[in-house]
Amino acid sequence: MLSKLIINFKRTLNYDFDAQIPNNIDIYLKQVNLFSRFVKFLKRYLVFFFSNQVNYEITRILPCHKSILWINLSAPSIGDSIMDLSSRIMLKDKLVDLFTSQKNAFLYFNDDYFENVFTDILELKNKKYDLVIIDSYSSKSIFKKIKIGRKVNFVGMWGFYNGPEINRTLYSFHKMNHLLNSPYTNEYILTHARTILNVKTDDEFLKKENLFSSYIVIAVGGEWSYRKYSHWREVIHGIFKINNDEKIILVGSNNAISDGDELIEIFGRKIKSYINKLTFLQTSNIIKNSKLLICADGGLMHVGISLGIKTIPLFARFDSRMRLTGTNDDYAICDERDVNLIPPESIIKKYLKVKSTF
């Protein structure tokens, strides 16, 4: 067991395919000591080993695996879910169901690649699968897999890899390519890896709203102060100086209410605010029908990019290579510390660049 323990601990920082993916492993190793990393791994491995799941792990998705269940529970954020599941488009010749959290399930109810989306294990009582894809070997995911099909073979997307920030979309595509026995070159993946969503558009509330016929969206607010931009007044003023007829819709959650009220008071009817008034799905529909999204790094950024909307994303503490891929338009703006250190003029210049493509 000791030799297997050492081999699998190495998997926490190494992946089993040959590809260069942007990551912050060097920073992570400086911040987290070896003992802490090993203790976290050991807890996972003991569950993995003593549940006997070690005997059902395989390394390839084979042609005989026609019916597949993908368990995606370990990364709860909307952005991580969108990136981690991006490579499902490589399984278009399979029948793939998704088991995920209630929080993220709505993203895939209208999906072109998942046949069914489940959030309750009881819904899977009579389901039979040739293979299970497990997002990571966290205890939560392993226990769910055992309840669904203890003796069903499985492959892992992240496996024991854990800790460092990494471009999750590129990782997902490279890993899936490896599981499928590498039908694509690394160069092909670099130019084709992307996130994708297909949200429903038949929302009754939005049908009754008198939305602008043509508009841009600005996502206001944010959970983290270093990713919560506070200079939207100057940005909007600059946009109106370039195009006084531009229409702007503000979206965001309850942490953006005061900012939204202030902007409405300043700019009046030229902008509309739906801050804290919509579900996430309704907000996604607002974005889907826009011509541009301006926002800080977060769930709505991933939605905009996945819907094919031109997006000006603002990043802090790492650059856009950690989130975007070669298929995304290069409108990103980055700062090493805080999005609030990004000058409004930089965003306005990007707007002017995007405007030429409308």
N, C-alpha and C positions, 0 to 999 in steps of 0.2 A: 504493500500500500504506500510505503514511503516514497518509492520511486515515482509512482503515479501522482502522488501529492506534489512532488517537485515539478514534474512535467506540466501538470495542470496549473500550478501557480505561475509558471512562465507565460501561460495563456492570458493572464490578466493584463499584460501589456503588449502582447504580440498577437498578430493575426496570422491566419494560416494561408495567406495568399500573397503574391508578390505585387505590391502596388504602393505608390507614394500618395498618401492622403494627408492633407493639412491637419495638424494636431498640436496640442500643447503639452506633450508628454514631459518635456524637460522642466517646464514650470510645475507640473503636477508632482514630479518626483522631489522637487525642492520643498513643496508644501506638505506632503504626506509621507511620513516615515515608513520604513519597511515593516515594522511590527504592526502598525495599524492596517496596512494593506494586507498582510498575511492573515490577521485575525478575521477580517471581513471575508477574505477568500475561504478560510478554513470553515467558517459557519456554512457557507454555501456548499462547499465540497462535501462536508459530512452529510448534509441532507441528500445531495446528489448520489453519494456512495451507498449510504445505508438504506435508501429507498429502493436500491437496486436499479435505478434508472441508468447507471453507468453501462449496463448491459444492453440498453436499447438505443444508445446514441450511435448514429451512423454519420458518414461524412459526405454523402452525395444524395441529391434528389434524382431518382432514376425514372426512366420512362414508365415503369410499372406503377409509379406513384401518381395515380390519376386523381384521387380525392384527397385533399389536404386541408387541415385545420391550422390556421396561423394564430398563435397566442401572442397578443401584444398588450402587456400589462405593466412592464417594469418601468418604462419612462412615461410618467403621467401627463406631461405637458402636451398641449396641442401641437406645438411646433415639432417636438421630438417624435410624436406619433406620425405626423405627416412625412417627416424625413425617413424614419425607420421603415415605414411601409411603402416607400416610393418604388422599391424594386419589384413590387407585385406585378408590374407590367411585364416582367420577364417570365411570368407564369401563366400567360394568356392561353396556353394550350391545356391547362389544368382546371379542375373544379376546386376553387379555393374558398373556404369559409373563414370568417374572422371572429375571434373571441377577444373582446376588449372591454375597457371600462365604459360605464354609462356616460361618463363625461365626454369621451371621444367618439362614441359609436355613431352619433349623428353625422359625422364627417363622411361616413362611408355608406349611408343608407341608399344613396343613389349612385353607387360606385359602378364603374364599367368592368371591374376585375373581380371583386368579391361577390360570390353568389348569394351568401347570407351573412348577416352580422348578428352576433349573439353577445349578450352581456350577462346572462343567467345560465349557470351550469346545468340547470334542470332542462333547459331548452335542447341540450345535447344528449339527453338520456338515451335516445334510440339512434343516435348518429354513429356511423362507422366510417373510419378514415384509414387510408393506406399509410398516411404519414402525418406527423405533427411538426410544425415549425414553431420553436420556442424563441421568444425574443432574446432573453438572457437566462442564465441559470440561477436566477434569484430564487429564494425559497418559495415566494408567492407563485411564480410561474411554474416551478417544478411540481408543487402540490396541486395546482390546477390541472396540470397535464396528467398526473396520477389519477385524479378523480375522473377525468375524461376518458383516458385510455391507458391504464398502467403498462400494458404490454405492447403498445403501439410504438413502432420505431419513430425516432425524431431526429431532427437536425437543429442546431442552434445558430441563430444569427450572430449574437454577441458572445454567446457561450460564457466563459469566465472573464472575458475582457471587461474591465471596469475601471472608471476613475477619470482618465484624461478627457478633455474636450477634443472632439474630432469632427470632421465634416461628415455628418451622419448620413447624408444622401449618397455621397460617394462611397462611404463604407458599405451601405446597404446594397448598392449595385455591384460593387466588387465582390462582396461576400456571396450574393446570390449567384453571380457568374461562376464563382468557385464551386458552389454547391451543385450547379448544373454542369460541372465538368468543363468550364471555361469555353463556351461557344463564341464569346466575344473577346476582342483584344482590349488591353487597357486603354489604348488610344480611342477606340470606339466608345468605351464607357465615359471617358472624359468629355466627349462631345455630345453624348446622348443622355447622360444621367440627369434626371430632373424629378421634381415633385409634381403631382397632378391630383386635382380634385374635380368632382362633378357634383355640385350642390343643386338641390331642387330650387326651382324658381317660382313655383306656384304658391307664393305666400299671400294670404288674403289681406293681412294688415298692410303690406307694402303696395298691394294693388290699389288700395283706397287712398294711399298717400299721394300728394301732389308733388312728386319728385321733379327735380330739374331734368330736362331732356338730355342735357350733356353736362357732366360735372367731374370734378376731381374729389378724392376723399383724403382727409387728413385724420389719422388716428391719434387721438390726444390721450395723455395720461400714461400710466404704466405702474407696475408693482415695485420696480427697483428704481431708486432715485437716479442712479447713473444711466438708466435707460429711459428716463422720463424727460422728454424735451420740453423746455419752458419758454422758448422764444418764438412761438407760433404767431404771435401778433406781428412781429417784424417780417416773418416769412409771408404771411397772407398779404400784408401791406405791399411787399415787393412783388408778389404775384399780380396784384391788382394794378400796380404801376405798369407792368408789362401788358396785361390784358384786363382792362376794366370790366369786361363782360364775362370774365370767368366765373363759374359757379362752383361753390365749395360745400361739401357735406362733411360735418364732423361726426366721428364715431368714437366710442370708448366706453369704459365701464364707470362705476361710481367714483373711482379715484380721479376722474377727469371732470366732474360736474362743475366745480368752481371755475376751472379754466375755460370750459365751454360757455358758461354764462357770461364770462368777461368778454370773450370773443364775439358773442352775439350782440352784446351791448355796444361794442365798438363798430362792428361791420354791418349790423342790421340784416336786411333781407338778402344781402348778397351771399350769405351763408345760411345753412340750415344745420341744426344740431340734433342728432339722434343719440347723444351720449346718455347712457344708462336707460334707454328706452326700448332697446331691441334685444332679442336673443342673439346668440353667436351666429346661428344660421341666418337670421335676418340680416345681420351685419355683413355676413359673407355675400349675401345677395346684393346688398348695396354696393359692395366692392366689385362684384362680378359685372355690374352694369356701368361701372365708371370707366374713365379713360386713363386715370392715373391714381395711384395710392402713394401717399407720403407718410412714413411711419418709422418709429424706432423698432429695433430688433424685437420680435415677439411673435405670438400666435397669428395676429392679423397680417404681419409681413409674409409669413409662410402661406397663408390663405391667398393673398394677392398674387404672389409668385406662382402658386400652384394652379390658379385660375387663368394664368396667362396675362395678367394685368401688368402694365408697365408700373414699376415700383421704384421709388426712391427710398431705400432703407438706410437708417442711421445706426451705426454700430459703435460700441465702446468696449475697450479692454481686449478685444481681438478683432482682426480685420475680417472682411467679407468672405475670404477664402474658407473660413470655418463654417459658413452657413450656405453660401451660394455655390453654384457649379458653372461650368463653361457654357451652359445653355441659357443662363440668365443675362439679361442686358446689364451692362456695367454702369449703373447709376448710383452705386453705393457710396456712402461717405462714412469715414471712420475716424475715431479719436482714440488715443491710447488709454484715456482715463474715464471720460464722461461725455455723453452725447451733447450735454449743454455747452461744451467747449467747441462745438461745431458752429461756426458763424452762420447766421441766417443767409448771408450772401452766397455761401457755398451751396445751400439748398436751392436758392433762387436761380443760380447758374445751372444747376441740374434740371430744374423745371424748364428753363429756357431751352435746354438741349432736348428734353423729351417733347416739348411743345412742337418742335419742328417736325416730329414724326406723327402728330395727330392728323 
